[in-house]
C-alpha cells in the first residue's frame, strides 16, 4: 500500500490544482470591465463547486501524507481523511469565496461617466450662448 501512496498523492494533487484553477478561471473569464455586467449566478455556483471539489481532492493528497504518520496509531482511513479535510479547509478554505467576491463587488457603471460628460457639454454650451 505504501508504494501506491505517492502515486495517489501525485494524481490527487494534480486534479486538485486543475479543479481550483478551472473554478477561478471560470469567474475571471466572466469579468469584463468594459461591459459593466455582473457575473451570472450559474457561473458563480459552478466556480464554487469546482473549487470545493479541488479542496476535497487536496484533502485526499493530505490524507496520503498523514496516512504514513497515523498508521502506527491504527486510526481509520475516514478519520484521517476528515482530519486532513479540516486542515485543507483551514489552510485554503477562503479560496471558495473568491468567485462570490467577484460577484458581490459589482463593476462601476458607465452611467456616472456619461452623466459627467453630459454636464460638461451643457455647461460649455451655456457659456457659448
MOPAC internal coordinates of N, CA, C and O (Angstrom, degrees):
PM7 1SCF
backbone

  N    0.0000 0     0.00 0     0.00 0    0    0    0
  C    1.4531 1     0.00 0     0.00 0    1    0    0
  C    1.5216 1   111.09 1     0.00 0    2    1    0
  O    1.2310 1   120.55 1   144.24 1    3    2    1
  N    1.3086 1   116.55 1   -35.76 1    3    2    1
  C    1.4648 1   120.52 1  -176.80 1    5    3    2
  C    1.5230 1   111.72 1   -64.13 1    6    5    3
  O    1.2310 1   120.20 1   148.19 1    7    6    5
  N    1.3312 1   117.23 1   -31.81 1    7    6    5
  C    1.4709 1   119.34 1  -179.33 1    9    7    6
  C    1.5293 1   111.93 1   -71.43 1   10    9    7
  O    1.2310 1   120.04 1   157.52 1   11   10    9
  N    1.3278 1   117.54 1   -22.48 1   11   10    9
  C    1.4631 1   120.89 1   178.83 1   13   11   10
  C    1.5254 1   113.13 1   -87.48 1   14   13   11
  O    1.2310 1   120.28 1   162.92 1   15   14   13
  N    1.3237 1   117.08 1   -17.08 1   15   14   13
  C    1.4626 1   119.71 1  -176.41 1   17   15   14
  C    1.5257 1   112.17 1   -63.15 1   18   17   15
  O    1.2310 1   120.06 1   140.59 1   19   18   17
  N    1.3155 1   117.50 1   -39.41 1   19   18   17
  C    1.4705 1   119.80 1   179.07 1   21   19   18
  C    1.5216 1   111.21 1   -64.87 1   22   21   19
  O    1.2310 1   120.27 1   139.95 1   23   22   21
  N    1.3244 1   117.09 1   -40.05 1   23   22   21
  C    1.4600 1   120.92 1   179.11 1   25   23   22
  C    1.5267 1   110.50 1   -67.05 1   26   25   23
  O    1.2310 1   120.56 1   135.42 1   27   26   25
  N    1.3122 1   116.53 1   -44.58 1   27   26   25
  C    1.4677 1   120.84 1   178.57 1   29   27   26
  C    1.5206 1   110.10 1   -62.80 1   30   29   27
  O    1.2310 1   120.71 1   138.20 1   31   30   29
  N    1.3252 1   116.25 1   -41.80 1   31   30   29
  C    1.4567 1   120.78 1   179.78 1   33   31   30
  C    1.5218 1   111.28 1   -63.54 1   34   33   31
  O    1.2310 1   119.93 1   139.11 1   35   34   33
  N    1.3068 1   117.73 1   -40.89 1   35   34   33
  C    1.4594 1   121.83 1   179.12 1   37   35   34
  C    1.5284 1   111.61 1   -66.42 1   38   37   35
  O    1.2310 1   120.56 1   134.61 1   39   38   37
  N    1.3174 1   116.53 1   -45.39 1   39   38   37
  C    1.4674 1   120.65 1  -178.99 1   41   39   38
  C    1.5280 1   111.26 1   -65.69 1   42   41   39
  O    1.2310 1   120.17 1   133.73 1   43   42   41
  N    1.3248 1   117.28 1   -46.27 1   43   42   41
  C    1.4652 1   119.26 1  -179.64 1   45   43   42
  C    1.5251 1   111.81 1   -67.82 1   46   45   43
  O    1.2310 1   120.05 1   148.17 1   47   46   45
  N    1.3153 1   117.51 1   -31.83 1   47   46   45
  C    1.4642 1   120.43 1   176.52 1   49   47   46
  C    1.5147 1   112.00 1   -66.05 1   50   49   47
  O    1.2310 1   120.39 1   138.37 1   51   50   49
  N    1.3346 1   116.86 1   -41.63 1   51   50   49
  C    1.4652 1   120.82 1   178.24 1   53   51   50
  C    1.5259 1   110.65 1   -67.09 1   54   53   51
  O    1.2310 1   120.29 1   137.60 1   55   54   53
  N    1.3222 1   117.05 1   -42.40 1   55   54   53
  C    1.4695 1   120.53 1   178.48 1   57   55   54
  C    1.5265 1   110.26 1   -63.89 1   58   57   55
  O    1.2310 1   120.20 1   139.08 1   59   58   57
  N    1.3342 1   117.22 1   -40.92 1   59   58   57
  C    1.4668 1   120.87 1   179.51 1   61   59   58
  C    1.5240 1   110.82 1   -62.41 1   62   61   59
  O    1.2310 1   120.33 1   134.06 1   63   62   61
  N    1.3144 1   116.97 1   -45.94 1   63   62   61
  C    1.4693 1   119.90 1   179.74 1   65   63   62
  C    1.5303 1   111.16 1   -63.84 1   66   65   63
  O    1.2310 1   120.50 1   139.94 1   67   66   65
  N    1.3260 1   116.65 1   -40.06 1   67   66   65
  C    1.4673 1   120.48 1  -179.56 1   69   67   66
  C    1.5319 1   110.96 1   -65.86 1   70   69   67
  O    1.2310 1   119.91 1   136.71 1   71   70   69
  N    1.3203 1   117.78 1   -43.29 1   71   70   69
  C    1.4681 1   120.53 1  -179.57 1   73   71   70
  C    1.5258 1   111.92 1   -65.65 1   74   73   71
  O    1.2310 1   120.45 1   138.58 1   75   74   73
  N    1.3092 1   116.75 1   -41.42 1   75   74   73
  C    1.4660 1   119.41 1   178.90 1   77   75   74
  C    1.5258 1   110.11 1   -66.67 1   78   77   75
  O    1.2310 1   120.40 1   139.16 1   79   78   77
  N    1.3260 1   116.84 1   -40.84 1   79   78   77
  C    1.4588 1   120.81 1   177.98 1   81   79   78
  C    1.5231 1   111.08 1   -62.25 1   82   81   79
  O    1.2310 1   120.02 1   135.17 1   83   82   81
  N    1.3272 1   117.57 1   -44.83 1   83   82   81
  C    1.4658 1   121.26 1   180.00 1   85   83   82
  C    1.5266 1   110.34 1   -64.41 1   86   85   83
  O    1.2310 1   120.20 1   139.65 1   87   86   85
  N    1.3274 1   117.21 1   -40.35 1   87   86   85
  C    1.4609 1   120.68 1   179.51 1   89   87   86
  C    1.5181 1   112.63 1   -61.89 1   90   89   87
  O    1.2310 1   120.28 1   136.11 1   91   90   89
  N    1.3142 1   117.07 1   -43.89 1   91   90   89
  C    1.4606 1   119.94 1   179.08 1   93   91   90
  C    1.5232 1   110.33 1   -72.29 1   94   93   91
  O    1.2310 1   120.28 1   141.68 1   95   94   93
  N    1.3218 1   117.06 1   -38.32 1   95   94   93
  C    1.4646 1   120.89 1  -179.09 1   97   95   94
  C    1.5308 1   111.85 1   -63.45 1   98   97   95
  O    1.2310 1   120.05 1   143.82 1   99   98   97
  N    1.3309 1   117.52 1   -36.18 1   99   98   97
  C    1.4730 1   120.21 1   177.67 1  101   99   98
  C    1.5214 1   111.23 1   -59.78 1  102  101   99
  O    1.2310 1   120.63 1   136.81 1  103  102  101
  N    1.3186 1   116.40 1   -43.19 1  103  102  101
  C    1.4602 1   119.63 1  -179.28 1  105  103  102
  C    1.5198 1   111.74 1   -71.43 1  106  105  103
  O    1.2310 1   120.74 1   139.75 1  107  106  105
  N    1.3096 1   116.18 1   -40.25 1  107  106  105
  C    1.4600 1   119.73 1  -177.73 1  109  107  106
  C    1.5215 1   111.15 1   -67.07 1  110  109  107
  O    1.2310 1   119.97 1   145.44 1  111  110  109
  N    1.3357 1   117.66 1   -34.56 1  111  110  109
  C    1.4620 1   120.47 1   178.65 1  113  111  110
  C    1.5275 1   111.90 1   -64.11 1  114  113  111
  O    1.2310 1   120.22 1   148.53 1  115  114  113
  N    1.3164 1   117.18 1   -31.47 1  115  114  113
  C    1.4630 1   120.50 1  -179.00 1  117  115  114
  C    1.5254 1   112.38 1   -81.20 1  118  117  115
  O    1.2310 1   120.15 1   167.78 1  119  118  117
  N    1.3384 1   117.32 1   -12.22 1  119  118  117
  C    1.4617 1   119.74 1   175.94 1  121  119  118
  C    1.5180 1   108.57 1   -74.93 1  122  121  119
  O    1.2310 1   120.88 1   -58.23 1  123  122  121
  N    1.3031 1   115.93 1   121.77 1  123  122  121
  C    1.4569 1   120.69 1   178.36 1  125  123  122
  C    1.5236 1   107.58 1  -140.79 1  126  125  123
  O    1.2310 1   119.99 1   -80.10 1  127  126  125
  N    1.3275 1   117.62 1    99.90 1  127  126  125
  C    1.4557 1   119.13 1  -175.73 1  129  127  126
  C    1.5272 1   113.75 1   -67.30 1  130  129  127
  O    1.2310 1   119.72 1   162.64 1  131  130  129
  N    1.3134 1   118.14 1   -17.36 1  131  130  129
  C    1.4564 1   120.22 1   179.72 1  133  131  130
  C    1.5240 1   112.44 1   -77.29 1  134  133  131
  O    1.2310 1   120.09 1   149.63 1  135  134  133
  N    1.3256 1   117.44 1   -30.37 1  135  134  133
  C    1.4642 1   120.81 1  -177.76 1  137  135  134
  C    1.5282 1   112.77 1   -90.99 1  138  137  135
  O    1.2310 1   119.82 1   162.10 1  139  138  137
  N    1.3175 1   117.96 1   -17.90 1  139  138  137
  C    1.4604 1   122.97 1   179.95 1  141  139  138
  C    1.5237 1   111.98 1    56.43 1  142  141  139
  O    1.2310 1   120.23 1  -135.24 1  143  142  141
  N    1.3207 1   117.16 1    44.76 1  143  142  141
  C    1.4588 1   121.96 1  -179.70 1  145  143  142
  C    1.5213 1   110.01 1  -108.94 1  146  145  143
  O    1.2310 1   121.09 1   -28.95 1  147  146  145
  N    1.3149 1   115.51 1   151.05 1  147  146  145
  C    1.4602 1   121.92 1   176.18 1  149  147  146
  C    1.5235 1   108.28 1   -83.24 1  150  149  147
  O    1.2310 1   120.78 1   -33.33 1  151  150  149
  N    1.3324 1   116.12 1   146.67 1  151  150  149
  C    1.4640 1   120.66 1   177.78 1  153  151  150
  C    1.5263 1   108.40 1   -65.81 1  154  153  151
  O    1.2310 1   119.27 1   -46.59 1  155  154  153
  N    1.3331 1   118.99 1   133.41 1  155  154  153
  C    1.4685 1   121.00 1  -179.92 1  157  155  154
  C    1.5327 1   112.27 1   -62.36 1  158  157  155
  O    1.2310 1   121.24 1   -30.48 1  159  158  157
  N    1.3197 1   115.23 1   149.52 1  159  158  157
  C    1.4657 1   121.16 1  -178.48 1  161  159  158
  C    1.5290 1   111.22 1   -62.14 1  162  161  159
  O    1.2310 1   120.28 1   141.58 1  163  162  161
  N    1.3213 1   117.06 1   -38.42 1  163  162  161
  C    1.4618 1   121.08 1  -179.14 1  165  163  162
  C    1.5310 1   110.46 1   -61.44 1  166  165  163
  O    1.2310 1   120.13 1   138.51 1  167  166  165
  N    1.3127 1   117.36 1   -41.49 1  167  166  165
  C    1.4644 1   121.59 1   178.73 1  169  167  166
  C    1.5216 1   110.73 1   -66.19 1  170  169  167
  O    1.2310 1   120.46 1   140.28 1  171  170  169
  N    1.3129 1   116.73 1   -39.72 1  171  170  169
  C    1.4664 1   120.66 1   179.32 1  173  171  170
  C    1.5240 1   110.79 1   -64.15 1  174  173  171
  O    1.2310 1   120.35 1   136.88 1  175  174  173
  N    1.3221 1   116.94 1   -43.12 1  175  174  173
  C    1.4636 1   120.61 1   179.67 1  177  175  174
  C    1.5234 1   111.07 1   -65.72 1  178  177  175
  O    1.2310 1   120.63 1   138.06 1  179  178  177
  N    1.3276 1   116.39 1   -41.94 1  179  178  177
  C    1.4666 1   119.37 1   178.07 1  181  179  178
  C    1.5272 1   110.92 1   -63.73 1  182  181  179
  O    1.2310 1   120.07 1   139.91 1  183  182  181
  N    1.3104 1   117.46 1   -40.09 1  183  182  181
  C    1.4616 1   121.14 1   179.22 1  185  183  182
  C    1.5190 1   111.34 1   -63.85 1  186  185  183
  O    1.2310 1   120.87 1   135.51 1  187  186  185
  N    1.3233 1   115.94 1   -44.49 1  187  186  185
  C    1.4657 1   120.16 1   178.75 1  189  187  186
  C    1.5319 1   110.37 1   -63.29 1  190  189  187
  O    1.2310 1   120.27 1   141.03 1  191  190  189
  N    1.3334 1   117.09 1   -38.97 1  191  190  189
  C    1.4661 1   120.47 1   179.20 1  193  191  190
  C    1.5338 1   111.13 1   -65.41 1  194  193  191
  O    1.2310 1   120.09 1   136.83 1  195  194  193
  N    1.3238 1   117.43 1   -43.17 1  195  194  193
  C    1.4604 1   120.10 1   177.65 1  197  195  194
  C    1.5237 1   111.32 1   -62.08 1  198  197  195
  O    1.2310 1   120.45 1   136.36 1  199  198  197
  N    1.3221 1   116.74 1   -43.64 1  199  198  197
  C    1.4646 1   119.97 1  -179.14 1  201  199  198
  C    1.5203 1   110.83 1   -67.29 1  202  201  199
  O    1.2310 1   120.13 1   140.02 1  203  202  201
  N    1.3280 1   117.36 1   -39.98 1  203  202  201
  C    1.4715 1   120.19 1   177.58 1  205  203  202
  C    1.5286 1   110.68 1   -64.15 1  206  205  203
  O    1.2310 1   120.22 1   139.90 1  207  206  205
  N    1.3238 1   117.18 1   -40.10 1  207  206  205
  C    1.4672 1   120.25 1   175.12 1  209  207  206
  C    1.5165 1   111.85 1   -62.73 1  210  209  207
  O    1.2310 1   120.75 1   141.36 1  211  210  209
  N    1.3253 1   116.17 1   -38.64 1  211  210  209
  C    1.4633 1   120.09 1   176.42 1  213  211  210
  C    1.5159 1   111.86 1   -63.16 1  214  213  211
  O    1.2310 1   120.58 1   141.55 1  215  214  213
  N    1.3300 1   116.50 1   -38.45 1  215  214  213
  C    1.4631 1   119.36 1   177.24 1  217  215  214
  C    1.5266 1   111.89 1   -67.76 1  218  217  215
  O    1.2310 1   120.46 1   145.69 1  219  218  217
  N    1.3311 1   116.72 1   -34.31 1  219  218  217
  C    1.4722 1   119.45 1   176.43 1  221  219  218
  C    1.5265 1   110.62 1   -65.80 1  222  221  219
  O    1.2310 1   120.40 1   139.17 1  223  222  221
  N    1.3273 1   116.84 1   -40.83 1  223  222  221
  C    1.4608 1   119.29 1   176.61 1  225  223  222
  C    1.5259 1   111.47 1   -68.47 1  226  225  223
  O    1.2310 1   120.44 1   145.19 1  227  226  225
  N    1.3284 1   116.77 1   -34.81 1  227  226  225
  C    1.4624 1   119.22 1   175.94 1  229  227  226
  C    1.5312 1   110.64 1   -64.79 1  230  229  227
  O    1.2310 1   120.63 1   145.10 1  231  230  229
  N    1.3298 1   116.41 1   -34.90 1  231  230  229
  C    1.4593 1   119.91 1   176.08 1  233  231  230
  C    1.5262 1   110.42 1   -64.24 1  234  233  231
  O    1.2310 1   120.15 1   144.75 1  235  234  233
  N    1.3356 1   117.32 1   -35.25 1  235  234  233
  C    1.4645 1   120.00 1   175.86 1  237  235  234
  C    1.5238 1   110.63 1   -65.97 1  238  237  235
  O    1.2310 1   120.55 1   143.41 1  239  238  237
  N    1.3315 1   116.56 1   -36.59 1  239  238  237
  C    1.4626 1   120.12 1   176.28 1  241  239  238
  C    1.5190 1   110.25 1   -63.45 1  242  241  239
  O    1.2310 1   120.52 1   135.23 1  243  242  241
  N    1.3271 1   116.61 1   -44.77 1  243  242  241
  C    1.4639 1   120.73 1   177.82 1  245  243  242
  C    1.5249 1   111.37 1   -65.27 1  246  245  243
  O    1.2310 1   120.47 1   148.33 1  247  246  245
  N    1.3329 1   116.71 1   -31.67 1  247  246  245
  C    1.4578 1   120.26 1   178.09 1  249  247  246
  C    1.5203 1   110.58 1   -63.20 1  250  249  247
  O    1.2310 1   120.24 1   138.00 1  251  250  249
  N    1.3220 1   117.14 1   -42.00 1  251  250  249
  C    1.4630 1   120.23 1   178.50 1  253  251  250
  C    1.5227 1   110.77 1   -62.44 1  254  253  251
  O    1.2310 1   120.38 1   143.16 1  255  254  253
  N    1.3114 1   116.88 1   -36.84 1  255  254  253
  C    1.4651 1   120.08 1   177.05 1  257  255  254
  C    1.5198 1   110.93 1   -68.17 1  258  257  255
  O    1.2310 1   120.73 1   134.74 1  259  258  257
  N    1.3197 1   116.20 1   -45.26 1  259  258  257
  C    1.4638 1   120.56 1  -177.95 1  261  259  258
  C    1.5257 1   112.73 1   -74.75 1  262  261  259
  O    1.2310 1   120.19 1   158.49 1  263  262  261
  N    1.3135 1   117.24 1   -21.51 1  263  262  261
  C    1.4649 1   120.31 1  -176.81 1  265  263  262
  C    1.5239 1   111.52 1   -67.05 1  266  265  263
  O    1.2310 1   120.08 1   143.90 1  267  266  265
  N    1.2948 1   117.45 1   -36.10 1  267  266  265
  C    1.4645 1   119.79 1   179.47 1  269  267  266
  C    1.5232 1   111.22 1   -67.68 1  270  269  267
  O    1.2310 1   120.66 1   148.69 1  271  270  269
  N    1.3278 1   116.35 1   -31.31 1  271  270  269
  C    1.4615 1   120.79 1   179.63 1  273  271  270
  C    1.5284 1   111.07 1   -79.89 1  274  273  271
  O    1.2310 1   120.69 1   139.24 1  275  274  273
  N    1.3243 1   116.28 1   -40.76 1  275  274  273
  C    1.4669 1   120.76 1  -171.10 1  277  275  274
  C    1.5206 1   114.18 1   -87.24 1  278  277  275
  O    1.2310 1   119.20 1   170.12 1  279  278  277
  N    1.3192 1   119.13 1    -9.88 1  279  278  277
  C    1.4728 1   118.79 1  -178.68 1  281  279  278
  C    1.5171 1   111.84 1   -68.70 1  282  281  279
  O    1.2310 1   120.50 1   156.87 1  283  282  281
  N    1.3090 1   116.64 1   -23.13 1  283  282  281
  C    1.4603 1   119.22 1   178.16 1  285  283  282
  C    1.5222 1   111.14 1   -68.58 1  286  285  283
  O    1.2310 1   120.25 1   153.27 1  287  286  285
  N    1.3161 1   117.14 1   -26.73 1  287  286  285
  C    1.4592 1   121.19 1  -178.78 1  289  287  286
  C    1.5172 1   112.10 1   -96.58 1  290  289  287
  O    1.2310 1   119.23 1  -178.30 1  291  290  289
  N    1.3039 1   119.08 1     1.70 1  291  290  289
  C    1.4667 1   126.01 1   174.41 1  293  291  290
  C    1.5313 1   113.52 1    61.66 1  294  293  291
  O    1.2310 1   120.76 1  -133.60 1  295  294  293
  N    1.3062 1   116.15 1    46.40 1  295  294  293
  C    1.4596 1   120.55 1   172.46 1  297  295  294
  C    1.5219 1   108.58 1   -81.78 1  298  297  295
  O    1.2310 1   120.83 1   -25.03 1  299  298  297
  N    1.3234 1   116.01 1   154.97 1  299  298  297
  C    1.4528 1   120.01 1   176.31 1  301  299  298
  C    1.5284 1   109.53 1   -79.12 1  302  301  299
  O    1.2310 1   121.38 1   -21.04 1  303  302  301
  N    1.3243 1   114.96 1   158.96 1  303  302  301
  C    1.4568 1   120.85 1  -176.85 1  305  303  302
  C    1.5205 1   111.86 1   -63.04 1  306  305  303
  O    1.2310 1   119.99 1   139.69 1  307  306  305
  N    1.3488 1   117.62 1   -40.31 1  307  306  305
  C    1.4620 1   120.59 1  -177.10 1  309  307  306
  C    1.5225 1   111.56 1   -68.67 1  310  309  307
  O    1.2310 1   119.87 1   145.00 1  311  310  309
  N    1.3219 1   117.85 1   -35.00 1  311  310  309
  C    1.4659 1   118.93 1   178.07 1  313  311  310
  C    1.5276 1   110.71 1   -69.07 1  314  313  311
  O    1.2310 1   120.67 1   144.82 1  315  314  313
  N    1.3261 1   116.33 1   -35.18 1  315  314  313
  C    1.4680 1   119.67 1   176.23 1  317  315  314
  C    1.5251 1   110.07 1   -68.79 1  318  317  315
  O    1.2310 1   119.95 1   139.87 1  319  318  317
  N    1.3501 1   117.69 1   -40.13 1  319  318  317
  C    1.4605 1   120.90 1   178.81 1  321  319  318
  C    1.5226 1   111.34 1   -64.17 1  322  321  319
  O    1.2310 1   120.00 1   137.34 1  323  322  321
  N    1.3263 1   117.60 1   -42.66 1  323  322  321
  C    1.4594 1   120.38 1   179.41 1  325  323  322
  C    1.5295 1   111.68 1   -65.46 1  326  325  323
  O    1.2310 1   120.45 1   142.53 1  327  326  325
  N    1.3219 1   116.74 1   -37.47 1  327  326  325
  C    1.4631 1   119.48 1   176.05 1  329  327  326
  C    1.5303 1   110.40 1   -66.34 1  330  329  327
  O    1.2310 1   120.57 1   141.23 1  331  330  329
  N    1.3203 1   116.52 1   -38.77 1  331  330  329
  C    1.4660 1   120.62 1   177.77 1  333  331  330
  C    1.5225 1   111.26 1   -68.50 1  334  333  331
  O    1.2310 1   120.27 1   143.56 1  335  334  333
  N    1.3198 1   117.09 1   -36.44 1  335  334  333
  C    1.4660 1   121.03 1   176.29 1  337  335  334
  C    1.5277 1   110.32 1   -63.62 1  338  337  335
  O    1.2310 1   120.68 1   139.52 1  339  338  337
  N    1.3158 1   116.31 1   -40.48 1  339  338  337
  C    1.4643 1   120.30 1   175.98 1  341  339  338
  C    1.5193 1   111.48 1   -61.62 1  342  341  339
  O    1.2310 1   119.98 1   139.03 1  343  342  341
  N    1.3250 1   117.64 1   -40.97 1  343  342  341
  C    1.4680 1   121.30 1   177.24 1  345  343  342
  C    1.5246 1   110.90 1   -64.61 1  346  345  343
  O    1.2310 1   120.54 1   138.49 1  347  346  345
  N    1.3310 1   116.57 1   -41.51 1  347  346  345
  C    1.4671 1   120.40 1  -179.01 1  349  347  346
  C    1.5200 1   110.84 1   -65.70 1  350  349  347
  O    1.2310 1   120.32 1   137.60 1  351  350  349
  N    1.3129 1   116.99 1   -42.40 1  351  350  349
  C    1.4658 1   120.34 1   179.46 1  353  351  350
  C    1.5226 1   110.61 1   -68.27 1  354  353  351
  O    1.2310 1   120.67 1   142.41 1  355  354  353
  N    1.3150 1   116.32 1   -37.59 1  355  354  353
  C    1.4498 1   119.88 1   178.85 1  357  355  354
  C    1.5313 1   111.10 1   -65.92 1  358  357  355
  O    1.2310 1   120.31 1   143.01 1  359  358  357
  N    1.3189 1   117.01 1   -36.99 1  359  358  357
  C    1.4614 1   120.74 1  -178.16 1  361  359  358
  C    1.5212 1   113.16 1   -81.74 1  362  361  359
  O    1.2310 1   120.37 1   132.84 1  363  362  361
  N    1.3405 1   116.91 1   -47.16 1  363  362  361
  C    1.4578 1   120.85 1  -171.06 1  365  363  362
  C    1.5227 1   114.23 1  -125.81 1  366  365  363
  O    1.2310 1   119.54 1  -163.33 1  367  366  365
  N    1.2943 1   118.49 1    16.67 1  367  366  365
  C    1.4581 1   121.52 1  -177.67 1  369  367  366
  C    1.5127 1   114.09 1   -65.46 1  370  369  367
  O    1.2310 1   120.52 1   155.70 1  371  370  369
  N    1.3292 1   116.61 1   -24.30 1  371  370  369
  C    1.4661 1   120.08 1  -179.22 1  373  371  370
  C    1.5225 1   112.02 1   -66.33 1  374  373  371
  O    1.2310 1   119.72 1   159.06 1  375  374  373
  N    1.3241 1   118.14 1   -20.94 1  375  374  373
  C    1.4610 1   121.84 1  -177.35 1  377  375  374
  C    1.5292 1   110.77 1   -64.41 1  378  377  375
  O    1.2310 1   120.21 1   154.32 1  379  378  377
  N    1.3170 1   117.20 1   -25.68 1  379  378  377
  C    1.4648 1   121.15 1   179.50 1  381  379  378
  C    1.5275 1   110.60 1   -62.76 1  382  381  379
  O    1.2310 1   120.32 1   150.83 1  383  382  381
  N    1.3246 1   116.99 1   -29.17 1  383  382  381
  C    1.4559 1   120.45 1  -175.72 1  385  383  382
  C    1.5278 1   113.70 1   -87.65 1  386  385  383
  O    1.2310 1   119.42 1   177.57 1  387  386  385
  N    1.3136 1   118.71 1    -2.43 1  387  386  385
  C    1.4663 1   121.01 1  -179.92 1  389  387  386
  C    1.5314 1   111.61 1   -61.51 1  390  389  387
  O    1.2310 1   118.38 1   131.12 1  391  390  389
  N    1.3464 1   120.69 1   -48.88 1  391  390  389
  C    1.4696 1   118.74 1   177.09 1  393  391  390
  C    1.5267 1   113.42 1   -63.01 1  394  393  391
  O    1.2310 1   120.49 1   147.02 1  395  394  393
  N    1.3141 1   116.68 1   -32.98 1  395  394  393
  C    1.4638 1   120.50 1   178.13 1  397  395  394
  C    1.5304 1   109.78 1   -66.45 1  398  397  395
  O    1.2310 1   120.33 1   139.92 1  399  398  397
  N    1.3244 1   116.97 1   -40.08 1  399  398  397
  C    1.4647 1   120.29 1   177.34 1  401  399  398
  C    1.5242 1   111.32 1   -65.74 1  402  401  399
  O    1.2310 1   120.48 1   141.17 1  403  402  401
  N    1.3317 1   116.68 1   -38.83 1  403  402  401
  C    1.4608 1   119.65 1   176.31 1  405  403  402
  C    1.5260 1   110.43 1   -60.16 1  406  405  403
  O    1.2310 1   120.55 1   142.77 1  407  406  405
  N    1.3175 1   116.56 1   -37.23 1  407  406  405
  C    1.4560 1   120.13 1  -179.28 1  409  407  406
  C    1.5337 1   111.72 1   -75.46 1  410  409  407
  O    1.2310 1   120.10 1   141.82 1  411  410  409
  N    1.3265 1   117.42 1   -38.18 1  411  410  409
  C    1.4634 1   120.82 1  -176.83 1  413  411  410
  C    1.5260 1   112.73 1   -69.37 1  414  413  411
  O    1.2310 1   120.79 1   138.59 1  415  414  413
  N    1.3203 1   116.09 1   -41.41 1  415  414  413
  C    1.4524 1   118.77 1  -179.66 1  417  415  414
  C    1.5159 1   108.84 1   -83.76 1  418  417  415
  O    1.2310 1   121.68 1   -88.51 1  419  418  417
  N    1.3141 1   114.39 1    91.49 1  419  418  417
  C    1.4589 1   120.65 1  -177.70 1  421  419  418
  C    1.5267 1   109.08 1   -68.85 1  422  421  419
  O    1.2310 1   120.41 1   -35.12 1  423  422  421
  N    1.3115 1   116.82 1   144.88 1  423  422  421
  C    1.4655 1   119.00 1   177.40 1  425  423  422
  C    1.5221 1   110.82 1   -68.43 1  426  425  423
  O    1.2310 1   121.62 1   -25.89 1  427  426  425
  N    1.3088 1   114.51 1   154.11 1  427  426  425
  C    1.4674 1   118.76 1   178.45 1  429  427  426
  C    1.5148 1   109.66 1   -63.88 1  430  429  427
  O    1.2310 1   121.63 1   -35.05 1  431  430  429
  N    1.2935 1   114.49 1   144.95 1  431  430  429
  C    1.4624 1   118.08 1  -178.22 1  433  431  430
  C    1.5220 1   109.97 1   -83.99 1  434  433  431
  O    1.2310 1   121.20 1   -25.14 1  435  434  433
  N    1.2851 1   115.31 1   154.86 1  435  434  433
  C    1.4505 1   122.91 1   178.42 1  437  435  434
  C    1.5223 1   110.65 1   -78.41 1  438  437  435
  O    1.2310 1   120.43 1   170.68 1  439  438  437
  N    1.3044 1   116.79 1    -9.32 1  439  438  437
  C    1.4617 1   122.11 1  -176.07 1  441  439  438
  C    1.5321 1   111.08 1   -64.09 1  442  441  439
  O    1.2310 1   119.52 1   141.33 1  443  442  441
  N    1.3166 1   118.52 1   -38.67 1  443  442  441
  C    1.4559 1   121.86 1  -178.81 1  445  443  442
  C    1.5286 1   110.30 1   -64.17 1  446  445  443
  O    1.2310 1   120.13 1   137.17 1  447  446  445
  N    1.3310 1   117.35 1   -42.83 1  447  446  445
  C    1.4569 1   120.89 1   179.58 1  449  447  446
  C    1.5244 1   110.82 1   -65.46 1  450  449  447
  O    1.2310 1   120.09 1   138.86 1  451  450  449
  N    1.3319 1   117.43 1   -41.14 1  451  450  449
  C    1.4613 1   120.71 1   178.61 1  453  451  450
  C    1.5267 1   111.28 1   -64.96 1  454  453  451
  O    1.2310 1   119.68 1   142.32 1  455  454  453
  N    1.3105 1   118.22 1   -37.68 1  455  454  453
  C    1.4564 1   122.22 1   179.86 1  457  455  454
  C    1.5248 1   110.04 1   -65.57 1  458  457  455
  O    1.2310 1   120.27 1   137.13 1  459  458  457
  N    1.3424 1   117.08 1   -42.87 1  459  458  457
  C    1.4531 1   120.22 1   179.60 1  461  459  458
  C    1.5272 1   110.79 1   -64.71 1  462  461  459
  O    1.2310 1   120.04 1   139.83 1  463  462  461
  N    1.3279 1   117.53 1   -40.17 1  463  462  461
  C    1.4537 1   120.60 1   178.51 1  465  463  462
  C    1.5312 1   110.40 1   -64.98 1  466  465  463
  O    1.2310 1   120.44 1   140.80 1  467  466  465
  N    1.3214 1   116.76 1   -39.20 1  467  466  465
  C    1.4575 1   121.13 1   179.88 1  469  467  466
  C    1.5251 1   110.37 1   -65.32 1  470  469  467
  O    1.2310 1   120.01 1   137.81 1  471  470  469
  N    1.3194 1   117.59 1   -42.19 1  471  470  469
  C    1.4637 1   121.78 1   179.58 1  473  471  470
  C    1.5233 1   109.71 1   -64.63 1  474  473  471
  O    1.2310 1   119.65 1   137.95 1  475  474  473
  N    1.3339 1   118.28 1   -42.05 1  475  474  473
  C    1.4568 1   121.52 1   179.22 1  477  475  474
  C    1.5325 1   111.06 1   -63.28 1  478  477  475
  O    1.2310 1   120.05 1   137.90 1  479  478  477
  N    1.3286 1   117.50 1   -42.10 1  479  478  477
  C    1.4563 1   121.45 1  -179.06 1  481  479  478
  C    1.5198 1   111.32 1   -66.61 1  482  481  479
  O    1.2310 1   120.00 1   139.02 1  483  482  481
  N    1.3239 1   117.60 1   -40.98 1  483  482  481
  C    1.4640 1   120.03 1  -179.45 1  485  483  482
  C    1.5209 1   110.95 1   -69.63 1  486  485  483
  O    1.2310 1   119.67 1   144.63 1  487  486  485
  N    1.3224 1   118.23 1   -35.37 1  487  486  485
  C    1.4506 1   120.53 1   179.30 1  489  487  486
  C    1.5203 1   110.84 1   -70.07 1  490  489  487
  O    1.2310 1   120.29 1   144.61 1  491  490  489
  N    1.3366 1   117.05 1   -35.39 1  491  490  489
  C    1.4638 1   121.05 1   176.47 1  493  491  490
  C    1.5320 1   110.41 1   -67.11 1  494  493  491
  O    1.2310 1   120.17 1   139.57 1  495  494  493
  N    1.3240 1   117.28 1   -40.43 1  495  494  493
  C    1.4657 1   121.13 1   179.36 1  497  495  494
  C    1.5254 1   109.84 1   -66.98 1  498  497  495
  O    1.2310 1   119.44 1   144.88 1  499  498  497
  N    1.2910 1   118.67 1   -35.12 1  499  498  497
  C    1.4601 1   122.19 1   179.43 1  501  499  498
  C    1.5209 1   109.91 1   -68.95 1  502  501  499
  O    1.2310 1   119.91 1   143.47 1  503  502  501
  N    1.3214 1   117.78 1   -36.53 1  503  502  501
  C    1.4510 1   120.56 1   179.55 1  505  503  502
  C    1.5307 1   111.36 1   -68.94 1  506  505  503
  O    1.2310 1   120.69 1   145.18 1  507  506  505
  N    1.3460 1   116.28 1   -34.82 1  507  506  505
  C    1.4453 1   120.98 1  -179.28 1  509  507  506
  C    1.5228 1   110.67 1   -68.08 1  510  509  507
  O    1.2310 1   120.00 1   140.46 1  511  510  509
  N    1.2975 1   117.61 1   -39.54 1  511  510  509
  C    1.4612 1   121.56 1  -177.65 1  513  511  510
  C    1.4859 1   108.43 1   -73.48 1  514  513  511
  O    1.2310 1   120.10 1   180.00 1  515  514  513

